[in-house]
Each structure stands twice: as structure tokens, then as C-alpha cells.
Amino acid sequence: MPVAIITGASKGLGRALAEALAAQGWDLVLDARNARVLGEAARAVSARGTRVEALPGDVTDAGHRAGLVAAARRLGGVDLLVHNASALGAEPLVRLAELPLEGLRRALEVNTVAALGLVQEALPALREAERGAVITVSSDAAVEAYETWGGYGASKAALDHLAAVLAREEPGLRVWAVDPGDMDTDLYAAAVPDDDAPRPAPKEVVPAFLRLLAKRPASGRYSASALLEER
């Protein structure tokens, strides 16, 4: 069975994607900081009959990243790496004039530096895989200038560029940066708590990711909305 590592998998998009991949027979290594919530998610996912390793920890910790890859190798290798873990930099979001620099550093460490660190750790296994792929979860804030989204957007823009360069440097892999669009998640609620406009649930966006894995288009940046329109 193919094996995927998914970070930020205890809830939201990460959990929804884990459940969908489990339904397709993938074995999974799941990461999140909250051990209790991650355990609940892992039990729900494993009920679908797949093997699941749940490793609570912080993706900015090199030892934790090594543990995720080691767990995937025990399951058979690394066919897919999904960097979904994200930090906002400030909760709720604030304008750049008020953005704590430590918050910006945290956003960059989680959203960008840790993503590259995990890719570096997993690259040998990804290269060995027959259809190795990397998915980085992006944001429209990476390409649009929205007030208060500057720090988060900058970290995602940097992540997009790393993904684009990785695709050039590793032509044997598929490397996709995916903008899922606004979703009804705890992350968005923390970012803009006063915005109660209706948004799609993460499970409604997951088919876009599954389409990438099924069709395997060229490496690049994709929006979930465009992928869903192609169905």
C-alpha cells in the first residue's frame, strides 16, 4: 500500500485528507501538536482498515521530523508528503505595524522552514518511491495583498517558491502547491474571529487533492477551485 505523511492532521483539512486517503487504501503517518486530538483523529482514520501511525509533536523539531519519516519507512516508505501544518503569526491577525516579530518568525519556521526540513528528511524515500509526490498547502494570501494577512502570506509565498524550485531540482517527483481557498476551519476562525460568513468544510475541498493524485499533472501551483471545476 502507498504511504503518506500528513502534518497538521488532527483536524480540518489534514484530517479530512487523511480520512479520504485511508478510504483509498493508503497507510498514513499523521502529525499534530495536540496528542489527545491527534489520537482521536488517528482512531477514526484507522477504523477504515488502514495502518496509521500518529506522532504528536512540533514540525519545527528536527527530531520529530526524523521520527515521522522513520515511521513511514516502517510502513513501507514515503510515497506522498503533505505539509499542511500552519501557523498564523498572530491570533487574530493584525496589520504589519502591530505584527510581533516573534510571531512572524514562528509563521516562517512552521510554514516554510519546517516544510523544507521535512522534505530534506524524506527525499531519499521519496526518490525511491515509484510515484513520489510532495504537496504543500498554500493560500491565496501568498499571491494577493490582503490587509492583516502579511506575515502569514509572506510565509506561504516563500513556501510556494521553495516548492517551485524543488520541482525543478527533483524532476522525478511531482511537487504541487495547492491553494485550498477559504474553509470552515479552526485556523480561519482564529485568524478572523469576527468573520462568520459561510465557508466550505474541508471535506468538500479534499476531492481536489485526490484529483491531483489520480491525474498526476505537471508539478506546479494549483487552486482547489480550478481542480474541482475540471471534474
C-alpha positions, 0 to 999 in steps of 0.5 A, spaced: 500 500 500 502 507 498 504 511 504 503 518 506 505 523 511 500 528 513 502 534 518 497 538 521 492 532 521 488 532 527 483 536 524 480 540 518 483 539 512 489 534 514 484 530 517 479 530 512 485 528 507 487 523 511 480 520 512 479 520 504 486 517 503 485 511 508 478 510 504 483 509 498 487 504 501 493 508 503 497 507 510 498 514 513 503 517 518 499 523 521 502 529 525 499 534 530 501 538 536 495 536 540 496 528 542 489 527 545 486 530 538 491 527 534 489 520 537 482 521 536 483 523 529 488 517 528 482 512 531 477 514 526 482 514 520 484 507 522 477 504 523 477 504 515 482 498 515 488 502 514 495 502 518 496 509 521 501 511 525 500 518 529 506 522 532 504 528 536 509 533 536 512 540 533 514 540 525 519 545 527 523 539 531 528 536 527 527 530 531 520 529 530 521 530 523 526 524 523 521 520 527 515 521 522 519 519 516 522 513 520 515 511 521 513 511 514 519 507 512 516 502 517 510 502 513 513 501 507 516 508 505 514 515 503 510 515 497 506 522 498 508 528 503 503 533 505 505 539 509 499 542 511 501 544 518 500 552 519 501 557 523 498 564 523 503 569 526 498 572 530 491 570 533 487 574 530 491 577 525 493 584 525 496 589 520 504 589 519 505 595 524 502 591 530 505 584 527 510 581 533 516 579 530 516 573 534 510 571 531 512 572 524 518 568 525 514 562 528 509 563 521 516 562 517 519 556 521 512 552 521 510 554 514 516 554 510 522 552 514 519 546 517 516 544 510 523 544 507 526 540 513 521 535 512 522 534 505 530 534 506 528 528 511 524 524 506 527 525 499 531 519 499 524 515 500 521 519 496 526 518 490 525 511 491 518 511 491 515 509 484 510 515 484 513 520 489 509 526 490 510 532 495 504 537 496 504 543 500 498 547 502 498 554 500 493 560 500 491 565 496 494 570 501 501 568 498 499 571 491 494 577 493 495 583 498 490 582 503 490 587 509 492 583 516 494 577 512 502 579 511 506 575 515 502 569 514 502 570 506 509 572 506 510 565 509 506 561 504 509 565 498 516 563 500 513 556 501 510 556 494 517 558 491 521 553 495 516 548 492 517 551 485 524 550 485 524 543 488 520 541 482 525 543 478 531 540 482 527 533 483 524 532 476 522 525 478 517 527 483 511 531 482 511 537 487 504 541 487 502 547 491 495 547 492 491 553 494 485 550 498 481 557 498 477 559 504 474 553 509 470 552 515 476 551 519 479 552 526 485 556 523 480 561 519 476 562 525 482 564 529 485 568 524 478 572 523 474 571 529 469 576 527 468 573 520 462 568 520 460 568 513 459 561 510 465 557 508 466 550 505 468 544 510 474 541 508 471 535 506 468 538 500 475 541 498 479 534 499 476 531 492 481 536 489 487 533 492 485 526 490 484 529 483 491 531 483 493 524 485 489 520 480 491 525 474 498 526 476 499 533 472 505 537 471 508 539 478 506 546 479 501 551 483 494 549 483 487 552 486 482 547 489 477 551 485 480 550 478 481 542 480 474 541 482 471 545 476 475 540 471 471 534 474 
